[in-house]
Amino acid sequence: MTYNQTRIDQGGLMRCELETITDYIAAHAQEEVKDGLVLDCKYCGRGTQNIILIEGVWRWNYER
């Protein structure tokens, strides 16, 4: 599975996080997915770790 084949679970995610995910997918579209990948929201700052990719679905990282 590549990043452009992933889905987004919008529940719990803010618009800025959705934009961060969209930008990441665009930049890494053809790369193989790394399950468990955690992203910082590019608008909320470094170290937030509020986005996670689990089984091909982007979600709010409520376990951080």
N, C-alpha and C positions, 0 to 999 in steps of 0.2 A: 504494500500500500504506500502511495506517495502522499505528500501533504495536500495536494490539490484534490485528493479523494476523501479527505476528512470531512466531518460534519461539525456543526457548532450547536451545542445545547445552550440556548440563549437565556434560560432561567438562571438568575443570579448574577449574570454578567452585565456590567455597565457598558454604555456606548463606547467609551474610550478603550475598554478591554476588547470589545468586538472589532474595533478599528485596528488594534494591535495584532489580533489574530489574523485579520484579513491581510495586513501588510506582511506578516510572517509567511503566510501561505503563498503570497505572490512572490516573495523573495526566494522561497525554498520549494516551489511547486513540484518539481520532478525528483526531489530527494526522498529517500526512504524514511518513513515515519520512525521516530524514536519514542516508543510508548513510555509514558511517565515524564515526558518533557515538561518542564515548568518554565513559564515566561513571566517576566515582570511587565506590568503595563507601562508602555512607553510614556504615558501621560502622568501616571501616579508616582513614578520615580523608581529608582533602583532598590532592589531588595524586597519588593512587595510580594513577589512570587504568588500572585493571585490568579494565575491562569495555568491549567494543567491539561495535558492530552492523555486520555485514558481510552484504550481500545478504539482509537480512531475518532474520538469525540472530544472536542474542546469544551472544558467546563470551568466553573469557578472552583478554585482550589480551597475548599473549606477546611481541609486538614492541615493547613500550614501552621 
